[in-house]
Amino acid sequence: MNTPGLTRRNFLAGVGMAGAAAVLGGCATSVSGTSGQNGGAVTVESNLSSPQAKAAMQALIADYNKRGSTRASLNTVASETFRTQLPTYLTSANPPDVYTWYAGSVARSYADKGLLLDVSECWRTMGNYSPALRAMSTDRTGKQVFVPTDYYWWGMFYRKSNFARWGVRPATTWDEFVTLCRTLKAKGVAPIGMGAGGNTPWVASAWFDYLDIRINGAQYHRDLLAGKRAFTDPQVRNVFARWQQVLPYFDQQSTAIPFQDATTSLLQSRTGMMLIGTFFADAAPKDVLDDIDFFQFPIIDPAMPVVEEGPTDGFFASKRSGHVTGTKDFLTYMATAPAQELYVKSSSGTVIPANPDAKDSGTALVAKGKAMLAKAADLTQFFNRDSSDALQPTADAALTQFFDKPGQLDSILSTWQAAATKVWSS
């Protein structure tokens, strides 16, 4: 399910292009005093439930509603509940109009079912967006169905003050990483937190993704998630063999608590580091953000091109929306530089705006993350984003079971492949 030409170079080069700013309302030329042809507010269903992200979305809705043409209302749902309910939302008789979600294969999978609104008209006012972002936002028929607003990176996050106190430093290679884990454990610290319990089992997929792209490369990873390879392949077994090397260094609560609680464990020095996306900072107090740093997931095979996860977030809309005009107006607003800068300012500030005219937070952390993505040979999104929301639960079940019962790998992979085959054939 890879989009041709969607590489780190054309993505980041395009994001950095200069150009005319998107024109608010450019795809909704006949907006009146109501939100759409049926009147009422445009309903925005959001999975951004962490405190700072939720507050940022509320700030955006308030700013949009001040503009006086259309109005929007926000409903925030816990992310895991949102993911499982999204197909129901989109197929209901009276669905919400707009949804926070993800670009790439996951959006195309909903478009394939005829569930997403064609927003190509909006894209005609977004000429400064990169060709790669357009490609990620385009369905298989050539229509745009997604409006990107920001992207971010994953890394091994830690507290600088803790590493200094423990006398350790970030690892570059896999051998250095194993040594770092061994050292932290000897100091009485659980080296690695994860947070794949509760309603966030998908966090474990980051470990699978990174080990797979480090060992087998981006194309193999995409082929695997598209059903062109099998989870019983020897290459996949190699992924789990590497993971088993560091299983003794994970926090014992890794599959018992959600990532928000794992974040707390990291900040309170109960764990040493955590593979996570920058969204975790929305669950962290702002006064500790200056003490947060990260290092790149360790290199395993120096001959393998370095790939990073660079997920892109944004919005799509229901094809059954009763407020098409207002919905397009809202999406065009979200594509503007001022809207994306407001989100950065009102949240933890660790995302990078998709609009190249928008300024990021300018912090050293964000600059370091952007530089890491810029140096990558290629970018992947994340397990479900490179496949589908329907495939993600198969990974959740397999990976958490592996973590708890690694000796049952053969059975786990066979069961995973059978479950995935049902998804691919549906």
Beta strands, then each sheet from edge to edge (+ up, - down):
strand 1: 42-46
strand 2: 72-76
strand 3: 98-102
strand 4: 147-151
strand 5: 154-159
strand 6: 190-193
strand 7: 271-277
strand 8: 292-295
strand 9: 307-309
strand 10: 312-317
strand 11: 352-353
strand 12: 378-380
sheet 1: 2+ 1+ 3+ 10- 4+ 11-
sheet 2: 6+ 7+ 5- 8+
sheet 3: 9+ 12+
end
